[in-house]
């Protein structure tokens, strides 16, 4: 799964942490993917102000940078294969 930004809407804390401000919020179940590539500009928390558990999952690879630029480079690399 490729996640671009979207920090809070893929945070498993919405289902696993009753004390979290996003608990009960509908999320995309990115944590159920076999592999996750998470594109972000930084490690800053999302709008809710909490860390995203998904960022620390061993099956998650972080890809830092501007989303438009990084996605363009990623697509070019895939097309070159």
C-alpha positions as CSV (number, residue, x, y, z in Angstrom):
1,X,0.0,0.0,0.0
2,X,1.2,3.5,-0.8
3,X,0.2,6.2,1.6
4,X,0.7,9.8,0.6
5,X,0.4,12.2,3.5
6,X,-3.0,11.1,5.1
7,X,-1.5,10.7,8.5
8,X,-4.5,10.5,10.7
9,X,-6.8,8.6,8.3
10,X,-4.4,5.5,8.4
11,X,-3.5,5.7,12.1
12,X,-4.3,2.3,13.8
13,X,-4.8,4.3,17.1
14,X,-8.3,5.1,15.8
15,X,-9.1,1.4,16.5
16,X,-6.6,0.4,19.2
17,X,-6.2,3.3,21.6
18,X,-9.4,4.3,23.4
19,X,-7.8,7.4,24.9
20,X,-6.6,8.8,21.5
21,X,-8.4,11.9,20.1
22,X,-9.1,10.0,16.9
23,X,-10.4,6.8,18.6
24,X,-13.6,5.7,16.8
25,X,-12.8,7.7,13.6
26,X,-13.2,5.7,10.4
27,X,-9.7,4.9,8.9
28,X,-8.2,3.1,6.0
29,X,-6.8,-0.2,7.3
30,X,-3.3,0.4,5.9
31,X,-1.9,-1.6,8.8
32,X,-3.4,-4.7,7.3
33,X,-1.3,-4.4,4.1
34,X,1.6,-6.7,3.6
35,X,3.9,-3.7,3.0
36,X,3.4,0.0,3.4
37,X,5.3,2.8,1.8
38,X,4.4,6.0,3.7
39,X,5.3,9.3,1.9
40,X,5.7,12.2,4.3
41,X,7.6,15.5,4.5
42,X,8.6,14.9,8.1
43,X,7.9,12.8,11.3
44,X,5.6,15.5,12.6
45,X,2.2,14.2,13.8
46,X,-0.9,14.8,11.8
47,X,-3.8,17.2,12.5
48,X,-4.8,15.2,15.7
49,X,-1.3,15.9,17.1
50,X,-0.5,12.3,17.9
51,X,2.1,9.9,16.6
52,X,1.0,7.4,14.0
53,X,1.6,3.8,15.1
54,X,1.9,2.8,11.5
55,X,5.1,4.7,11.0
56,X,6.8,2.4,13.6
57,X,5.5,-0.8,12.1
58,X,8.3,-3.0,10.8
59,X,6.5,-3.5,7.5
60,X,6.3,0.3,6.9
61,X,9.0,2.0,4.8
62,X,9.2,5.8,5.2
63,X,9.8,7.9,2.0
64,X,10.5,11.5,2.9
65,X,10.1,14.4,0.6
66,X,7.6,16.6,-1.3
67,X,4.8,14.3,-2.4
68,X,4.6,15.6,-6.0
69,X,8.4,15.5,-6.6
70,X,8.8,12.1,-4.8
71,X,5.9,10.5,-6.6
72,X,7.2,11.7,-10.0
73,X,10.6,10.2,-9.2
74,X,9.0,7.0,-8.0
75,X,6.9,6.6,-11.1
76,X,9.9,7.3,-13.4
77,X,11.9,4.6,-11.6
78,X,9.0,2.1,-11.9
79,X,8.6,2.9,-15.6
80,X,12.3,2.4,-16.2
81,X,12.1,-1.2,-14.9
